[in-house]
Amino acid sequence: MLLQILEQFRDLVIDKNTLIQLLPLELKK
């Protein structure tokens, strides 16, 4: 159960990091 929550949290963090990396590219357009 806890492991599942941790995996979901990790996925969220990865998504957030991806967004942070993509954001400057969007702003440059």
Backbone bond lengths (Angstrom), bond angles and torsions (degrees), N, CA, C in turn:
res aa  C-N    CA-C-N  psi(-1)  N-CA   C-N-CA  omega(-1)  CA-C   N-CA-C  phi
1 M - - - 1.468 - - 1.527 110.34 -
2 L 1.320 115.23 -53.36 1.466 119.64 -179.94 1.530 110.30 -63.02
3 L 1.320 115.46 -39.26 1.464 119.99 -179.85 1.524 110.62 -60.04
4 Q 1.327 115.15 -39.98 1.465 119.96 179.31 1.524 110.73 -61.24
5 I 1.316 115.88 -43.81 1.468 120.81 179.57 1.528 109.84 -62.82
6 L 1.308 116.31 -42.29 1.465 120.35 179.89 1.530 110.65 -63.44
7 E 1.315 116.11 -40.18 1.466 119.10 179.65 1.521 110.88 -65.51
8 Q 1.324 116.48 -40.96 1.464 119.78 177.94 1.519 110.40 -64.50
9 F 1.316 116.07 -40.94 1.459 120.60 179.89 1.523 110.26 -63.59
10 R 1.327 115.47 -42.09 1.463 120.16 178.92 1.527 110.23 -61.68
11 D 1.326 115.91 -41.95 1.466 119.61 178.55 1.525 110.64 -62.28
12 L 1.319 116.36 -39.30 1.467 120.60 178.75 1.522 110.27 -63.65
13 V 1.312 116.05 -43.31 1.470 120.29 -179.69 1.526 109.81 -63.16
14 I 1.316 116.41 -41.94 1.461 120.43 178.91 1.524 109.86 -62.91
15 D 1.332 116.76 -42.37 1.466 120.42 178.30 1.526 110.52 -61.70
16 K 1.326 115.72 -41.92 1.469 119.85 -179.04 1.523 110.08 -64.69
17 N 1.331 116.69 -42.30 1.460 120.16 179.40 1.527 110.51 -63.58
18 T 1.308 115.93 -38.14 1.462 119.84 178.59 1.523 110.05 -64.33
19 L 1.325 116.18 -42.47 1.467 120.49 178.33 1.519 110.82 -61.99
20 I 1.319 116.16 -43.19 1.467 120.57 -179.14 1.527 110.06 -62.29
21 Q 1.330 116.43 -35.94 1.463 119.76 179.44 1.526 111.39 -73.61
22 L 1.337 115.98 -34.60 1.465 119.79 -177.86 1.522 112.62 -79.44
23 L 1.305 116.74 -26.36 1.463 120.72 -175.43 1.532 113.16 -57.27
24 P 1.319 119.53 -49.01 1.474 119.50 179.14 1.534 111.74 -58.96
25 L 1.323 116.72 -34.81 1.462 119.67 178.23 1.521 110.20 -64.59
26 E 1.309 116.46 -39.95 1.468 120.84 178.78 1.526 110.80 -66.79
27 L 1.317 115.96 -38.35 1.465 120.11 -177.59 1.526 111.67 -69.47
28 K 1.321 117.05 -28.17 1.468 120.67 -178.33 1.520 111.99 -71.83
29 K 1.314 116.67 -25.69 1.469 120.24 -175.79 1.527 112.03 -62.46
